[in-house]
């Protein structure tokens, strides 16, 4: 049985982390399967958005501790670089990626959710970076993406304390975009991705790139990035269709 399952329906790809007996823990082989699934989404023009969720009662409960227990320096470095590369691919997708966090998102699972563009959480979701309890530090981007998402103080509290936050607290600190009842989570996430899929794909890709490139530069430089992104989509067939549809009072066909 695949540890990561990919399905596509109506333009939305669903990536299911499917190792419920291990709470969907991230082993090297799981990372390889996840990378392959994300690459397929990237290459398939029919895919307009990606939903990532977990089987069973967990989103992803972390990295595979059994695999990591005997790591030395070199093995640890190779493992985290592999995980970072996969998560960078997710974050860099030119299509919206939404995590539907249905349960535990701890360690590597929290970092996987952070690599997605948006996070929607079930009321049963729990988030945390408990690596310090194992004598480890976050390695798949937790010290970097978490601080950028929720701020330095909240990130330090989660990482150094090693505790968990529930969905309500995750919403308060800006870690998630919305909190839903468990039976509403997937439908809500798909509705958002359907809404995005009705918009111009090139415009979305351009906007995502501008947001990411502009986050860590001065505002003046960020505005220049935005101006060039705007100019790049002007005159495209997609832009012409969108403006024509607006003027003709009809839905665009992208």
Secondary structure, DSSP 8 states (H G I E B T S, - for coil): --SEEEEEETTEEEEEE--GGGTT-B-HHHHHHHHHHHHHHHH-TT--EEEEEESTTEEE--B-HHHHTT--HHHHHHHHHHHHHHHHHHHT-SSEEEEEE-SEEETHHHHHHHHSSEEEEETT-EEE--GGGGT----SSHHHHHHHHH-HHHHHHHHHH--EEEHHHHHHTTS-SEEE-GGGHHHHHHHHHHHHHTS-HHHHHHHHHHHHHHTTS-HHHHHHHHHHHHHHHTTSHHHHHHHHHHHTTS----
